Structure formats: C-alpha cells, structure tokens
Amino acid sequence: MKWIVLGCVLGIAAAQTGAGYYKDNGTHYLLYEHGMTKPPPPPPQISSNPNINAIEQLELQNLPTRIVNGKRIGCARAPYQAALHYRGQLICGGSVLNHDWVLTAAHCVEDKGRYEVRVGSMDQQRGGQAHRVAKIVPHANYDDFSMQHDLALLRLATPLQYARCVQPVRLPTDYTELLPDCYLVSGWGLSKVSDANVQRYLRGVTVCQISRQQCRRMYRKADVQIYKQMICAQRSGRDSCSGDSGGPLVAEDTLYGVVSFGIGCANKDYPGVYVNVRRYIGWIRKTTKQYDKQLI
C-alpha cells in the first residue's frame, strides 16, 4: 500500500502517491500511474482457507461493483457508516458504536500500520470527520481459516462529534429474538475489477436472510462451513461484495451483521456471509468497557 496526500491538479481533486495520483472525476476516484490507469491488483487473500479465497477470486473476475445493483444513499440514511482507510486507501467499512468505538471485521485490520476512520460523509475520501485509530482489538478467537468470530473493535484517538450524519448504530438487545427478514447493506463500490477505481459516494442495497441450513447446503459444494455465529443474506441480482468487508448489515437502524466473507456479488450460488452481531453483544460491551477504564 502507498501513502496518499490530498492535493489538487488543474482544479480536479487528486491524491498523490509514490507512483501516481488519484483523480476525482465526479463519480469515482481513479488511480493514474505514469499517465495510465493502474492495472487490476491480484485478488485479495482475506482468509487462509483456499476455498474461501477461491470464491472471492472467482467473483472478482466479473465484479461490476461492490454494492451490486444498489443505489446512492445520503449520509443521513446510514449515519452509522464508517469508511476504514489504511495508509490513505479505503480498505473496508465499519459501524459507529459510540463516540469512541467503531466495529469492523477482524480480517480488515491484520496488517500493522496507520488506520483512519472517516464518518459523516457520503464521500469516502473527504468531508465529514476523520479520526486516527489508536487501538485495534480483534476478537481473541478470530480464525482466518474458518472465518469464525470475524470482528474487531477500533478505539479512536479522538472522540466523534455526533451530528445529523454521525450517529451510533443500535445494537440488538436479545439474541433469542427472530432476525428480520431483510436488511440494508451499505458501502463504497467499484466501477471495475480494481480497487484503484472506487466509488466516490456511499451506496446501499437491500438483501434478505436465508436460513442457515440452506446456506450450509449452498456452501457445502465449496467445502466451506457456515457456523451458528454467521448470517446469510442475498437477493436476486443484488448483493454486497468483498471490498465492503466490515460494513453494516442493518434493519431499522439496528446492527445485525458485519460483512465478512464469500460475498456473492449477486451470484445466486453463494449468499453473502455476515457475522451475527447478536451473539457478540457481551464481548462488545465487556471489551469497550475494559479499554475505556484503562484510559481513565
């Protein structure tokens, strides 16, 4: 990854890198290197499980956007949405829990380095509030092979200031209650198979839950296990995709899932897989309280 510094080129917003620059064309941030757009990078390795990575790579070969057939949404529609950047580049989404904490996926923060969270803006590179991540707390039982417990908490160096477009997401209160039928999943999409051409504006799409039993049958042919800590959701022709990892799966402003792996990119054979947040309420509360006390 490369360091990015915001700048301006001929009145067009750009971000300089060591080998090129990002240019804002009004709808996307395009990465140019030596006068040419950057070629697609190798498919990401989000798991040590080759079967999960094979699914991700298969989908990326024909990836039209990260949020497939979604629509541009305003920041007030998802005021809990966070953009997670690593050394200046968008890598994942996240959800605002309170003034100091953001929830994302553990596989998003495995690299050491400088992470930053941006909230309160439809634009993932500008506007709103940008806060440095001071502490990363992945779930102690996260397994990058099975993708179980794929959650991480991010403690911000400075507190968020609540506003119309910056609000905490609600957490579910009772893990025994029935899950909603459908959800909003949101994030920043791609225009082509390359993270060099990320969508400028936040997009969202509605997906609906399928049973764990059905999801297990669908993933069995890929030799991928679906566990009780996971939620599966899809909708014909609509989905999230791998680059939206860590982002929110929400119903009525309540966070039920976190984008994890194997997202189908609208592939009917592989529903999106999300961490079931209801099963981690105790861990979230205990962990945030523990680290907050250390800072007093």
Residue pairs with C-beta under 8 A, 6 or more apart in sequence:
1 86
1 87
1 88
1 89
1 111
1 113
2 17
2 18
2 19
2 87
2 88
2 89
3 17
3 18
3 87
3 88
4 15
4 16
4 17
4 22
4 87
4 88
4 89
5 15
5 16
5 88
6 13
6 14
6 15
6 125
6 126
7 13
7 14
7 15
7 16
7 21
8 14
9 21
9 23
12 23
12 24
12 25
13 23
13 24
13 126
14 21
14 22
14 23
14 24
15 21
15 22
15 29
15 88
15 125
17 31
17 33
19 33
19 34
20 31
20 32
20 33
20 34
20 38
21 31
21 32
22 29
22 30
22 31
22 32
22 125
23 29
23 30
23 32
24 125
24 200
26 200
27 191
27 199
27 200
27 201
28 191
28 197
28 198
28 199
28 200
29 125
29 197
29 198
29 200
30 37
30 196
30 197
31 37
31 38
31 194
31 196
31 197
32 38
37 194
37 196
37 197
38 194
38 196
39 194
40 192
40 193
40 194
40 196
41 194
41 195
41 196
43 53
43 56
43 57
43 60
44 56
44 60
44 242
45 53
46 52
46 53
46 56
46 107
46 144
46 242
46 245
46 261
47 53
47 56
47 107
47 144
47 145
47 147
47 261
48 144
48 145
49 144
49 145
49 146
49 147
49 224
51 222
51 223
51 224
52 147
52 224
52 261
52 262
54 222
55 222
55 224
55 261
55 262
55 270
56 242
56 261
56 262
56 263
59 241
59 242
59 263
59 264
59 265
59 267
59 270
60 193
60 242
60 265
61 193
62 193
62 265
63 190
63 192
63 193
63 241
63 265
64 190
64 265
65 189
65 190
65 191
65 199
65 203
65 241
66 187
66 188
66 189
66 190
66 199
66 203
66 240
66 241
66 242
66 243
66 244
67 185
67 186
67 187
67 188
67 189
67 199
67 203
67 204
67 205
67 239
67 240
67 241
67 244
68 205
68 237
68 238
68 239
68 240
68 241
68 265
68 266
69 205
69 237
69 238
69 239
69 266
70 186
70 189
70 203
70 204
70 205
70 238
71 203
71 204
71 205
72 122
72 201
72 202
72 203
73 122
73 186
73 202
73 203
73 204
74 122
74 165
74 202
75 81
75 120
75 121
75 122
75 128
75 164
75 165
75 202
76 164
76 165
77 184
77 186
77 204
78 184
78 186
78 202
78 204
78 248
78 250
79 96
79 120
79 164
79 165
79 166
79 167
80 95
80 96
80 167
80 168
80 169
80 248
80 250
80 253
80 255
81 93
81 94
81 95
81 96
81 119
81 186
81 187
81 202
81 247
81 248
82 93
82 94
82 95
82 96
82 102
82 104
82 117
82 118
82 119
83 90
83 93
83 94
83 117
83 118
83 119
83 124
83 188
84 90
84 91
84 92
84 93
84 94
84 102
84 104
84 108
84 109
84 115
84 116
84 117
84 154
84 246
85 91
85 115
85 116
85 117
85 118
85 124
86 111
86 113
86 114
86 115
87 113
87 114
88 116
89 195
90 124
90 125
90 188
90 195
90 198
91 108
92 104
92 105
92 108
92 109
92 243
92 244
92 245
92 246
92 247
93 104
93 186
93 187
93 188
93 244
93 245
93 246
93 247
93 248
93 259
94 102
94 103
94 104
94 117
94 154
94 246
94 247
94 248
95 102
95 103
95 104
95 169
95 247
95 248
95 250
95 255
95 258
96 102
96 119
96 160
96 166
96 167
96 168
96 169
97 103
97 153
97 168
97 169
97 171
97 284
97 288
98 160
98 168
98 288
99 159
99 160
99 162
100 155
100 156
100 159
100 160
100 288
100 292
101 153
101 154
101 155
101 156
101 288
102 117
102 119
102 133
102 153
102 154
102 156
103 151
103 152
103 153
103 154
103 246
103 255
103 258
103 277
103 284
104 151
104 152
104 154
104 245
104 246
104 258
105 150
105 151
105 152
105 245
105 246
105 258
105 259
105 260
105 275
106 138
106 139
106 142
106 144
106 149
106 150
106 151
106 152
107 142
107 144
107 147
107 150
107 245
107 260
107 261
108 152
108 245
108 246
109 115
109 136
109 138
109 152
109 154
110 138
110 144
114 132
114 133
115 132
115 133
115 136
115 154
116 130
116 131
116 132
116 133
117 130
117 131
117 133
117 154
117 156
118 124
118 125
118 128
118 129
118 130
118 131
119 128
119 129
119 131
119 160
119 165
119 166
120 127
120 128
120 129
120 163
120 165
120 166
121 127
121 128
121 165
122 201
122 202
123 200
123 201
123 202
124 188
124 198
124 199
124 200
124 202
125 200
128 165
128 166
129 160
129 161
129 166
131 156
131 157
131 158
131 160
132 156
132 157
132 158
133 154
133 155
133 156
133 157
134 155
134 156
134 157
135 154
135 155
135 291
136 152
136 153
136 154
136 155
137 152
137 153
137 154
137 155
137 287
137 291
138 151
138 152
139 149
139 150
139 151
139 152
139 280
139 283
140 149
141 148
141 149
142 148
142 149
142 150
142 151
142 152
143 149
146 225
146 227
147 260
147 261
147 273
148 227
148 229
149 229
149 275
149 280
150 258
150 260
150 261
150 275
151 258
151 275
151 280
151 283
152 246
153 284
153 287
153 288
155 291
160 166
162 168
169 248
169 250
169 253
169 254
169 255
170 253
170 254
170 255
171 254
171 255
171 277
171 281
171 284
172 254
172 255
172 256
172 277
172 278
172 281
173 281
174 278
175 278
175 279
175 281
179 209
179 231
179 256
179 278
180 209
180 251
180 252
180 256
181 208
181 209
182 206
182 207
182 208
182 209
182 233
182 235
182 251
183 206
183 207
183 208
183 209
183 233
183 249
183 250
183 251
183 256
183 257
184 204
184 205
184 206
184 248
184 249
184 250
184 251
185 204
185 205
185 206
185 207
185 233
185 240
185 244
185 247
185 248
185 249
185 250
185 257
185 259
185 272
186 202
186 203
186 204
186 205
186 244
186 247
186 248
186 250
187 202
187 203
187 204
187 240
187 243
187 244
187 247
187 259
188 198
188 199
188 200
188 201
188 202
188 203
188 243
188 244
189 198
189 199
189 203
189 241
189 243
189 244
190 197
190 198
190 199
190 241
190 243
191 197
191 199
195 243
198 243
205 235
205 238
205 239
205 240
206 235
206 238
207 233
207 234
207 235
207 238
207 239
207 240
207 249
207 272
208 233
208 234
208 235
209 231
209 232
209 233
210 232
210 233
210 234
210 271
211 232
212 226
212 228
212 230
212 232
214 232
215 226
215 230
215 232
215 271
215 273
216 225
216 226
218 232
218 269
218 270
218 271
219 225
219 226
219 262
219 270
221 269
222 270
224 262
226 232
226 273
228 276
228 279
229 275
229 276
229 279
229 280
230 260
230 273
230 274
230 275
230 276
231 249
231 256
231 257
231 273
231 274
231 275
231 276
232 271
232 272
232 273
232 274
233 249
233 257
233 271
233 272
233 274
234 264
234 266
234 268
234 271
234 272
236 266
236 268
237 266
238 266
239 263
239 264
239 265
239 266
239 267
239 272
240 247
240 259
240 263
240 272
241 263
241 265
242 261
242 263
242 265
244 259
244 263
245 259
245 260
245 261
245 263
246 258
246 259
247 258
247 259
248 255
248 257
248 258
248 259
249 255
249 256
249 257
249 258
249 259
249 274
250 256
255 277
256 274
256 276
256 277
256 278
257 274
257 275
257 276
257 277
258 274
258 275
258 277
259 272
259 274
260 273
260 274
260 275
261 273
262 270
262 272
262 273
263 270
263 272
263 273
264 270
264 271
264 272
277 284
